[in-house]
Amino acid sequence: MLGQSPFKKEFQFADDLVYLNHAGVAPIPRRTQLVINELASHTARYGASRYSELYERHQKARSYCAELLHTTESRVAFTPNTSEGLCWVAMGMQWYPGDEIITTAVEFPSNAIIWLTMAERYGVVVHRIPAEDDGHISWEKMLDKLNPRTRLLTVSSAQFSSGSVVDMAAIGEALKNHDALFVVDAIQTLGAMDLAPDSLHIDALAADGHKWLLGPEGQGIFWLSEKGMAQIKPSILGWHSVVNAGDYDNITTELKPDIQRFEAGTPNLLGILALGESVAMLLEAGLDVVEKRVLGLSNQFAKSLLQIGCKLHTPLDAKSAPESGIVVFSHPDIETASLSKDLLKRDIYHAVRGGGIRFSAHFYQDDRDVDRALSGVKESLT
């Protein structure tokens, strides 16, 4: 049982809305809304005349994101979104015909389109490993494709359409002494589950902030290992990429020595400061607490949905529990589209993914949210 979180007051939903789409677009907390309002007011009053104050806050937001990833500020860059972060990886590498990429056949388009495009442009071979019949992702089958021509293995930290989680530790261990890069689309776990890319031997990670990080759309995080930095070159460059950024009269092409070389132009201060505020709240709550509550909520949903005759599309772990904050389900007696429509009428906000209804609750929610949603499902089935 999960009691009320002290952070629930940060989320003031309209009417009786039960928000279960954090795997889609999450609401922002009250404190982040205030930061956005305050920054808009600051800009309206001062323009750029007090920009140094905003720059200090910009760097503080970077430090929060570094703490989230258990890394240093020099390893964190801000990216507009996951798609562009993954494109920075793909377009920053030198590709040759016959190079190989390993991924799954169930990735979100952001982590599929760019690699298939590399295949079209450069003759790269892309191995797309299907999910198992139960929805699990077999890291063993992915690694079976590993060979000297492999340049990159990429996977989502959790699959958007099922919540399936691959064993990233096993993949990272296998690739740590291989030339191939380990690239992770982390948008479906970062902010919900503790993630330390260094310890997992991840080489490149990208995640937008508008899902489990509880930030605004269009502002995300990008991270590279030393191995990743050595192999990936910035494909988009600007005044902010170089060592003398801000010295506009002396042009150089010498890049910054760290990952900030990927930040080509003027930063999205509003987005960065808002994301930083949301990340700071997650750190205040405690990443271990956040993960425990997220998994606790998904476990409650999974068990209760099974009890009322629903079919789970989400694979379960050895303890018969979901592996992430995502639970996807359907019911044999009602079409998913009809069930979804009825749930929306009852203010149970969710998404339809993977052939079923996707519920994704966050740490600030509790038993009452689960009970309201389950009551809505039961009423819709009658």
Residue pairs with C-beta under 8 A, 6 or more apart in sequence:
1 367
2 293
2 296
2 297
2 300
2 365
2 366
2 367
2 370
3 366
3 367
4 366
4 368
5 285
5 293
5 363
5 364
5 365
5 366
7 29
7 281
7 285
7 363
7 364
8 364
8 365
8 366
9 30
10 29
10 30
10 31
10 281
10 364
11 19
11 27
11 29
11 30
11 364
12 30
13 19
13 27
15 347
16 347
16 372
17 347
17 349
18 347
18 348
18 349
18 369
18 372
18 373
18 376
19 26
19 27
19 349
19 365
20 348
20 349
20 350
20 359
20 360
20 361
20 369
20 373
21 349
21 350
21 351
21 358
21 360
22 192
22 211
22 212
22 214
22 325
22 360
22 361
22 362
23 160
23 188
23 211
23 212
23 325
23 326
23 351
23 353
23 358
23 360
24 211
24 351
24 358
24 360
25 210
25 211
25 217
26 210
26 211
26 212
26 213
26 214
26 362
27 214
28 36
28 214
28 215
28 216
28 274
28 278
29 214
29 277
29 278
29 281
31 277
31 281
32 214
32 215
32 216
32 274
32 277
32 278
32 281
35 273
35 274
35 277
36 216
36 270
36 273
36 274
39 54
39 269
39 270
39 273
39 274
40 270
42 50
42 53
42 54
54 269
54 273
57 273
57 276
58 267
58 269
58 272
58 273
59 73
60 276
61 272
61 273
61 275
61 276
61 277
61 279
62 73
62 76
62 78
62 272
62 276
63 73
64 276
64 279
64 280
64 283
65 76
65 78
65 221
65 275
65 276
65 279
66 72
66 73
66 75
66 76
67 283
68 190
68 191
68 221
68 279
68 282
68 283
68 287
69 75
69 76
69 195
69 196
69 197
69 205
69 221
69 223
70 196
70 197
70 198
70 199
71 196
71 197
71 198
71 223
74 258
74 259
74 260
75 223
75 224
75 225
75 258
75 259
76 221
76 222
76 223
76 259
77 221
77 222
77 223
77 224
77 259
77 260
77 262
77 263
78 219
78 220
78 221
78 222
78 263
78 267
78 268
78 271
78 272
78 275
79 85
79 88
79 206
79 208
79 220
79 221
79 222
79 262
80 218
80 219
80 220
80 268
81 110
81 208
81 217
81 218
81 219
81 220
82 110
82 111
82 185
82 187
82 206
82 207
82 208
82 220
83 110
83 114
84 206
85 204
85 206
85 207
85 220
85 221
85 222
86 110
86 111
86 114
86 154
86 183
86 185
86 206
87 114
87 235
88 206
88 222
88 232
88 234
88 235
88 236
88 262
89 152
89 181
89 183
89 204
89 206
89 228
89 232
90 114
90 115
90 117
90 118
91 235
92 231
92 232
92 233
92 234
92 235
93 151
93 152
93 231
93 232
93 233
95 118
95 121
95 122
95 124
95 151
96 122
96 123
97 122
97 123
97 124
98 123
98 124
98 125
98 149
99 122
99 123
99 124
99 125
99 149
99 151
100 124
100 125
100 126
100 127
100 145
100 147
100 149
100 150
100 151
101 115
101 118
101 119
101 124
101 125
101 126
101 127
101 150
101 151
101 152
101 153
101 154
102 127
102 129
102 142
102 143
102 145
102 146
102 150
102 152
102 153
102 154
102 180
103 111
103 112
103 115
103 126
103 127
103 128
103 129
103 142
103 153
103 154
103 155
104 128
104 129
104 130
104 131
104 137
104 142
104 155
104 156
104 159
104 166
105 128
105 129
105 130
105 131
106 130
106 131
106 137
106 159
106 161
106 162
106 164
107 154
107 155
107 156
107 159
107 185
108 156
108 159
108 160
108 161
108 185
108 187
110 185
111 154
111 155
111 156
111 185
112 128
115 124
115 126
115 152
115 154
116 126
118 124
118 126
119 125
119 126
124 151
125 149
127 145
129 137
129 138
129 141
129 142
129 145
131 137
131 159
131 162
131 164
132 138
132 315
134 315
135 159
135 162
135 164
135 313
135 314
135 315
136 164
136 315
137 155
137 159
137 164
137 165
137 166
139 166
139 167
139 170
139 171
142 153
142 155
142 166
142 171
143 153
143 170
143 171
143 174
146 153
146 174
146 175
146 178
146 180
150 178
150 180
151 179
151 180
151 181
152 180
152 181
152 182
152 183
153 171
153 175
153 180
153 181
153 182
153 183
154 182
154 183
154 184
154 185
155 166
155 168
155 171
155 183
155 184
155 185
156 166
156 184
156 185
156 186
156 187
156 188
157 165
157 166
157 168
157 184
157 185
157 186
157 187
157 188
157 189
157 190
157 193
157 195
158 164
158 165
158 188
158 189
158 193
158 323
158 324
158 325
158 326
159 165
159 188
159 326
160 188
160 326
160 353
160 354
161 313
161 328
161 353
161 354
161 358
162 313
162 314
162 315
162 326
162 328
162 354
163 188
163 298
163 314
163 315
163 322
163 323
163 324
163 325
163 326
163 327
163 328
164 314
164 315
164 323
164 324
165 189
165 323
165 324
168 182
168 184
168 200
168 202
169 200
171 182
172 182
172 200
172 201
172 202
173 201
175 181
175 182
175 201
175 203
176 201
181 203
181 204
181 227
181 228
181 231
181 232
182 200
182 201
182 202
182 203
182 204
183 202
183 203
183 204
183 205
184 197
184 202
184 204
184 205
184 206
185 206
185 207
186 195
186 205
186 206
186 207
187 206
187 207
187 208
187 211
187 212
187 220
188 211
188 212
188 324
188 326
189 195
189 212
189 324
189 325
190 207
190 212
190 213
190 221
191 207
191 209
191 211
191 212
191 213
191 214
191 278
191 279
191 282
191 290
192 212
192 290
192 291
192 294
192 324
192 325
192 362
192 363
193 290
193 291
193 294
193 295
193 324
193 325
194 287
194 288
194 290
194 291
195 205
197 205
197 223
197 225
198 225
201 225
202 223
202 225
203 224
203 225
203 227
203 228
203 231
204 222
204 223
204 224
204 225
204 228
204 232
205 221
205 222
205 223
205 224
206 220
206 221
206 222
206 223
207 213
207 220
207 221
208 217
208 218
208 219
208 220
209 215
209 216
209 217
209 219
209 220
209 221
209 271
209 275
209 278
209 279
210 216
210 217
210 218
210 219
212 294
212 325
212 362
213 221
213 275
213 278
213 279
213 282
214 278
214 281
214 282
214 362
215 271
215 274
215 275
215 278
215 279
216 270
216 271
216 274
216 275
218 268
218 271
219 268
219 271
219 272
219 274
219 275
220 275
221 275
222 259
222 262
223 259
224 232
224 259
229 258
229 259
234 241
234 255
234 261
234 262
234 264
236 262
236 264
237 253
237 255
237 264
238 264
238 265
239 245
239 246
239 248
239 264
239 265
240 260
240 263
240 264
240 265
240 266
240 267
241 255
241 256
241 260
241 261
241 262
241 263
241 264
242 252
242 253
242 254
242 255
242 256
242 261
243 252
243 254
243 255
243 256
243 257
244 250
244 252
244 254
245 256
255 261
282 290
285 363
289 363
290 363
291 363
293 363
294 324
294 325
294 361
294 362
294 363
295 321
295 322
295 324
295 325
297 325
297 361
297 362
297 363
297 365
297 366
297 369
297 370
298 314
298 321
298 322
298 324
298 325
298 326
298 327
298 359
298 360
298 361
299 321
299 322
300 367
300 370
301 322
301 327
301 359
301 361
301 370
301 373
301 374
302 312
302 314
302 316
302 320
302 321
302 322
302 327
304 370
304 374
305 312
305 327
305 329
305 374
305 377
306 312
308 374
308 377
308 378
308 381
309 331
309 332
309 333
309 381
310 329
310 330
310 331
310 377
311 329
311 330
311 331
311 332
311 356
312 327
312 328
312 329
313 328
313 329
313 330
313 354
313 355
313 356
314 322
314 326
314 327
314 328
314 329
315 322
315 323
316 322
316 323
317 323
325 360
325 361
325 362
326 358
326 359
326 360
327 358
327 359
327 360
328 353
328 354
328 355
328 356
328 357
328 358
328 359
329 356
329 357
329 359
330 336
330 339
330 355
330 356
330 357
331 339
331 377
331 381
333 381
334 380
334 381
336 352
336 355
336 356
336 357
337 352
339 357
339 377
339 380
339 381
340 350
340 352
340 357
342 376
342 380
343 350
343 357
343 376
343 377
343 380
344 350
346 376
346 379
346 380
347 376
348 372
348 373
348 376
348 377
350 357
350 358
350 359
350 360
351 357
351 358
351 360
352 358
359 373
361 369
361 370
